[in-house]
Amino acid sequence: MSHSTPDTTPCVTTIAGTGSYVPERILSNADLAKIVDTSDEWIVSRTGIRERRIAAAGETTSDMCTKAARLAIESAGITAAEIDLIIVGTVTPDSLFPSTACYVQQNLGASNAVAFDVSAACAGFLFAMQIARHFINGGNRSTALIIGADKLSVLIDWTDRNTCVLFGDGAGAAILRRRTPDDEATASGLLSSVLASDGNLTGILHAPGIGSAQTLPPNPAVIPEPIIHMMGKEVFKAAVKNTCEACETAISRAGLPAADLDLIIPHQANVRIVDAIRERLGLPPEKAFLNLQKYGNTSGAAIAIALDEASRSGRLKKGDNVLLVAFGAGFAWAASVIRW
Ligand SMILES: CC(C)(COP(=O)(O)OP(=O)(O)OC[C@H]1O[C@@H](n2cnc3c(N)ncnc32)[C@H](O)[C@@H]1OP(=O)(O)O)[C@@H](O)C(=O)NCCC(=O)NCCS
């Protein structure tokens, strides 16, 4: 596809504010080495991760979402009553139903919103972003709260060194709104997007245990443990192949050469995957935003937390061209170019 092929969706929607939250408790690589046969050296060299945050026992996904959302609302300078759409991207809802988004709606008192969850694992925040973008572009809604949040620590098998070193808990949020004349003057907005999934790859990363495929055990009081199953190398390959293609399409649809990107905010799963994507696009290391060393892979929250940190730290500047790219279980992946 040529660089001049534009996204057919008009640029009507922009990001008005962001917020994030991570739990207080830090679990370092050295802590993990006390419970499984691993080492700080192995984890850092294979993934880049040094520590992650673990939610407290009673701390739910909606609690984390609410904290991140309050900061996003404050940074956008709006009230909860102005929000007319709430979408939470999560695979660790508080309960099977109602949606986590409805709990967040209740916590915020956002009584004018319609609220629902989207299940796209680590791509959940970008899926939520594009769904909200279409609602706003279509004129149906004007102010959306989108959240990516997960408490994967409840799904982890803490005896499995292949998976337990990778993940952490957290939440990130953004307010999307119809562009104002000021936004139009700075040309900020969501420029392009690619959403994709491949159901043939459901088996490479999944968490069976609770759901309609599960038959109740003889004693219904004993609920089977949901646990993450992952084929690491297959996930790695699917991530690199699919996201590289999606990035190229998103950049092309935005009508930009890759060299015009100021920053990539990638899913924070593994620094080697980030390097592969960045190198394919011909971009230097300083153009990739990384915080996985502090938080590990926070699933749906990862890009949302990184976006908020990049914004608050001044790494993102008005007018910057930013590529967001995520992948995860499904297999599901997404890429989006925004102008900050
Ligand atoms: C999981 C991952 C880090 C493993 O890295 P890798 O280079 O592929 O490592 P391998 O699977 O080849 O494992 C090499 C060895 O390290 C061992 N190993 C695995 N985890 C380990 C750990 N935490 N500590 C020490 N050794 C470990 C393996 O058992 C294997 O040992 P063996 O050779 O004796 O069998 C990597 O495949 C990956 O990041 N995949 C993508 C995962 C991901 O992003 N998931 C989330 C998607 S949203």
The ligand as an SDF file (V2000), in Angstrom:
LIG
                    3D

 48 50  0  0  0  0  0  0  0  0999 V2000
    8.5930  -16.5560   26.9920 C   0  0  0  0  0  0  0  0  0  0  0  0
    9.9000  -16.1030   26.3250 C   0  0  0  0  0  0  0  0  0  0  0  0
   10.4800  -14.9310   27.1110 C   0  0  0  0  0  0  0  0  0  0  0  0
   10.8820  -17.2520   26.3560 C   0  0  0  0  0  0  0  0  0  0  0  0
   12.0920  -16.8250   25.7320 O   0  0  0  0  0  0  0  0  0  0  0  0
   12.8450  -17.8140   24.7250 P   0  0  0  0  0  0  0  0  0  0  0  0
   14.0880  -17.1420   24.3020 O   0  0  0  0  0  0  0  0  0  0  0  0
   11.8430  -18.1710   23.6710 O   0  0  0  0  0  0  0  0  0  0  0  0
   13.2000  -19.0000   25.6880 O   0  0  0  0  0  0  0  0  0  0  0  0
   12.8890  -20.5390   25.4200 P   0  0  0  0  0  0  0  0  0  0  0  0
   11.4290  -20.7820   25.4160 O   0  0  0  0  0  0  0  0  0  0  0  0
   13.7270  -20.9320   24.2620 O   0  0  0  0  0  0  0  0  0  0  0  0
   13.4520  -21.1590   26.7080 O   0  0  0  0  0  0  0  0  0  0  0  0
   14.8130  -21.3810   26.8300 C   0  0  0  0  0  0  0  0  0  0  0  0
   15.0430  -22.1260   28.0940 C   0  0  0  0  0  0  0  0  0  0  0  0
   14.7760  -21.2530   29.1900 O   0  0  0  0  0  0  0  0  0  0  0  0
   13.9180  -21.9270   30.1090 C   0  0  0  0  0  0  0  0  0  0  0  0
   13.1040  -20.9270   30.7730 N   0  0  0  0  0  0  0  0  0  0  0  0
   11.8390  -20.5410   30.4860 C   0  0  0  0  0  0  0  0  0  0  0  0
   11.4510  -19.6150   31.3670 N   0  0  0  0  0  0  0  0  0  0  0  0
   12.4790  -19.4260   32.2150 C   0  0  0  0  0  0  0  0  0  0  0  0
   12.6770  -18.6000   33.3370 C   0  0  0  0  0  0  0  0  0  0  0  0
   11.7310  -17.7450   33.7750 N   0  0  0  0  0  0  0  0  0  0  0  0
   13.8660  -18.6280   33.9540 N   0  0  0  0  0  0  0  0  0  0  0  0
   14.8490  -19.4520   33.5550 C   0  0  0  0  0  0  0  0  0  0  0  0
   14.7180  -20.2880   32.5060 N   0  0  0  0  0  0  0  0  0  0  0  0
   13.5350  -20.2500   31.8470 C   0  0  0  0  0  0  0  0  0  0  0  0
   13.1220  -22.8780   29.2830 C   0  0  0  0  0  0  0  0  0  0  0  0
   12.6180  -23.9180   30.0930 O   0  0  0  0  0  0  0  0  0  0  0  0
   14.1440  -23.3470   28.2900 C   0  0  0  0  0  0  0  0  0  0  0  0
   14.9300  -24.3460   28.8940 O   0  0  0  0  0  0  0  0  0  0  0  0
   15.3430  -25.6580   28.0600 P   0  0  0  0  0  0  0  0  0  0  0  0
   16.1580  -25.1370   26.9110 O   0  0  0  0  0  0  0  0  0  0  0  0
   16.1240  -26.4120   29.0620 O   0  0  0  0  0  0  0  0  0  0  0  0
   14.0640  -26.2840   27.6560 O   0  0  0  0  0  0  0  0  0  0  0  0
    9.6660  -15.6750   24.8360 C   0  0  0  0  0  0  0  0  0  0  0  0
    9.3810  -16.8000   24.0570 O   0  0  0  0  0  0  0  0  0  0  0  0
    8.5650  -14.6680   24.7130 C   0  0  0  0  0  0  0  0  0  0  0  0
    8.6690  -13.5400   25.1780 O   0  0  0  0  0  0  0  0  0  0  0  0
    7.4490  -15.0340   24.0280 N   0  0  0  0  0  0  0  0  0  0  0  0
    6.3260  -14.1400   23.9200 C   0  0  0  0  0  0  0  0  0  0  0  0
    5.5460  -14.1630   25.2100 C   0  0  0  0  0  0  0  0  0  0  0  0
    4.5590  -13.0230   25.2890 C   0  0  0  0  0  0  0  0  0  0  0  0
    4.8380  -11.9330   24.8730 O   0  0  0  0  0  0  0  0  0  0  0  0
    3.3810  -13.3070   25.8730 N   0  0  0  0  0  0  0  0  0  0  0  0
    2.3710  -12.3550   26.0810 C   0  0  0  0  0  0  0  0  0  0  0  0
    1.7450  -11.9780   24.7940 C   0  0  0  0  0  0  0  0  0  0  0  0
    0.6080  -10.6790   25.0290 S   0  0  0  0  0  0  0  0  0  0  0  0
  1  2  1  0
  2  3  1  0
  2  4  1  0
  2 36  1  0
  4  5  1  0
  5  6  1  0
  6  7  2  0
  6  8  1  0
  6  9  1  0
  9 10  1  0
 10 11  2  0
 10 12  1  0
 10 13  1  0
 13 14  1  0
 14 15  1  0
 15 16  1  0
 15 30  1  0
 16 17  1  0
 17 18  1  0
 17 28  1  0
 18 19  1  0
 18 27  1  0
 19 20  2  0
 20 21  1  0
 21 22  1  0
 21 27  2  0
 22 23  1  0
 22 24  2  0
 24 25  1  0
 25 26  2  0
 26 27  1  0
 28 29  1  0
 28 30  1  0
 30 31  1  0
 31 32  1  0
 32 33  2  0
 32 34  1  0
 32 35  1  0
 36 37  1  0
 36 38  1  0
 38 39  2  0
 38 40  1  0
 40 41  1  0
 41 42  1  0
 42 43  1  0
 43 44  2  0
 43 45  1  0
 45 46  1  0
 46 47  1  0
 47 48  1  0
M  END
$$$$
